[in-house]
Amino acid sequence: MEFFKLARANFIPLVFLTLALSACSVLDPFVDRKRDAGAPPDKLYVGKSRKDAPSICYNILTTDYKTVKKMADDECVKYGTGTHAVPVSQEAFGCKLLLPARINFKCEK
């Protein structure tokens, strides 16, 4: 019985330390697009986001809408598909565990 008390006493601070260290960048929003190296050009990118329709994964508790909108606007300008992004839809639990929300935009001029 002493072993379990000792193991639990050592385990709890370890969990908190791990969460604290990993929380530094884990909650930053990101564009839901990854490059699939070696794939043919039409399948080069995987993820929900496209050049003319950026999708941003974020946590609604830690990131405000203005930040997400600016990221989408920047994607539209970066690829020359529009001057600003307009929200189309929002999904829950479509991205990572700590960034569960995804908002889909379309680029407009």
N, C-alpha and C positions, 0 to 999 in steps of 0.2 A: 504494500500500500504506500509506503514511503517513496518508492520509485516513481509512482504516478504523480504524487504531489510535487516531487522535484522536477520531473519532466514537464509538467504543466507550468510550473513556476518559471522555467527557462524558456518555454515555448512562447508564452504570451509576449514578452518583450521582443523576442525575435520577430514575431509577426508584425508588431507595431513598427519596428525598425525597418523591416522590408517594405511595408506599405508607405512609410514616410520617404524612403529613398526612391521608390518607384513612382511616387505621386508627382515628382517634379515636372515631368513632361508628358505624363500619361493622359492628362486631361486637355491637352492642346487640340483644338479642332484641326481637321485635315481634309483635303480634297480626296474623295473616294475614287482614286485612280492609281493603279500600279502598272508598271511596265513589265510585260512578260517577255523576257529576253529570249530570243531565238524563235519567236512566233512570227507567222506571216504578217505582212503589213496591216491587213484588215482585222487581225486578232491581236495586234501588238499590245493594246491596253486592256486590262481587265478591271472590273469595278463598274459602278453605276454611272460615274461621271463621263461626259463627252466634252469635246471642245466647245460645242454650241449649247451645252446643257450641263453646267457644273453641279455636282452634288457634294454637299459638305456634311461630314460627320462631326457631331459635337455633343456636349453635355449641356442640357438646358439649365442646369443648376450652376454651372461654372462659367459659361460663355454667353454673352449677350447677343441679341439679334444683329446689332450693328456690326459686330466683328465678323459674324458669319456672312452677312450681306457684302461687306467689303472684300472678303476672300472671294466670293462669287464674282463680284464686279471685276476684281483683278484678273481672274481667270478669263473672263470675256475679253478684256482688253489685251491680255497676254497673247491670246490666240487670234485676235482680230475678228472675232465672231460677233461682236457687239460693243456697245459703249457702257451698258449696265445690265445687271441681272434682275429678272423678275421671278419671284417665288411661284412655283407651280404646285408643289405638294410637299407634304412632310410625312415621314415614316417613323414609327417607334420600333426600337430593337432591331434595326437593320444593319448596324455597324458593330463596333467592338463593345465589350461588356461595360466599360466605363464611359464610353461615348455612344450611347444607344440611339440617339436621334439622328436622322438624316433629313436634310431639307434639300429638295430638288429645285433648281432654277432653270430658266431658259434665258439665253442672251438676246437682247434687243438693241436696236440702234436708235 
